[in-house]
Amino acid sequence: MQNKTLHFTKMHGCGNDYIYFNCFEERVENPEELSIRLSDRHFGVGGDGIVLICPSKTADARMRMFNADGSEGKMCGNATRCIGKYLYERGGVRKDVITLETLSGIKTLRLTVEDGVVSSVQVDMGAPVLEPALIPVKLPGERAVNATALLAGETRTFSCVSMGNPHCVLFTTGVAGLDLERIGPGYENDPLFPERVNTEFVEVLDPHTLRMRVWERGSGETLACGTGACASAVAAVLAGHCPLNEDITLKLRGGDLVIRYTGETVLMSGGATFVFDGVVQV
Ligand SMILES: N[C@@H](CCC[C@H](N)C(=O)O)C(=O)O
């Protein structure tokens, strides 16, 4: 402990909760260690990780996000929407189109504002990356869509998509009953994925509705994952389960997201919520 205090804001997007620091005003040192300590739901603030909202030379702000195990994620869909709300309502960025620099490029956020309150945010998440070497996944070919390989101890069929971070999508039934605490680590740490992986278990309810649960790299099961919802929608379109360029509702444990894969880019729409503000000693 350095005997210094930091102000934070807890926010969530569909129950995917992070501890946000306004780095226009606060200086956060050693975010990896801080994320491990504060994410702890018994001895810390409690959350899926921490997010830093930083100044940017090329956009309205820059995001850095850290998982609960201290690893840095290159992209976080739910955090982008929360940052849009934070910047508009508290950061003095009174624009309904906001740009956000991330480790996977600049994202454009379109805000729906009612009486000064941001009710939803649509994020242009960019094009999905399907080339195995770039995801990265150790599989041959130009794409790993409906690939069959040994994964988590069994031969399985799955699709791999990067939305700036790596995802492995499996279509299955009975998603609500899966024991992710038991099976999740086997996917996350499978040697097919040199940088580990986020894994989505997806049930097709109808051509416009998917139920999804996620085991996140570095944080375990979370109630929602924005990039995971995008990766699942892309995989569903490519597998012929859902139509191209139409809204698909992703039913997550913490709420719904609406995803549209246009064929070029992926649009993600959903809410963002303030939970509480606090001060921590570091
Ligand atoms: N919950 C996030 C993704 C967070 C990062 C991920 N665990 C990774 O390490 O890639 C989202 O909403 O996208």
The ligand as a Tripos MOL2 file, in Angstrom:
@<TRIPOS>MOLECULE
LIG
   13    12     1     0     0
SMALL
NO_CHARGES

@<TRIPOS>ATOM
      1 N1        -16.2080   -8.7180  -21.0610 N.3       1 LIG1
      2 C1        -15.5830   -8.2150  -22.1990 C.3       1 LIG1
      3 C2        -14.3100   -8.8390  -22.6850 C.3       1 LIG1
      4 C3        -13.1780   -8.6780  -21.6570 C.3       1 LIG1
      5 C4        -11.8140   -9.1420  -22.1300 C.3       1 LIG1
      6 C5        -11.6680  -10.6250  -22.2760 C.3       1 LIG1
      7 N2        -11.8440  -11.3530  -21.0580 N.3       1 LIG1
      8 C6        -10.2810  -10.9290  -22.8840 C.2       1 LIG1
      9 O1         -9.3110  -11.1430  -22.1390 O.co2     1 LIG1
     10 O2        -10.1710  -10.9460  -24.1030 O.co2     1 LIG1
     11 C7        -16.5460   -7.7770  -23.2880 C.2       1 LIG1
     12 O3        -17.6310   -7.2930  -22.9270 O.co2     1 LIG1
     13 O4        -16.2220   -7.8320  -24.4610 O.co2     1 LIG1
@<TRIPOS>BOND
     1     1     2 1
     2     2     3 1
     3     2    11 1
     4     3     4 1
     5     4     5 1
     6     5     6 1
     7     6     7 1
     8     6     8 1
     9     8     9 2
    10     8    10 1
    11    11    12 2
    12    11    13 1
@<TRIPOS>SUBSTRUCTURE
     1 LIG1         1 GROUP 0 **** ****
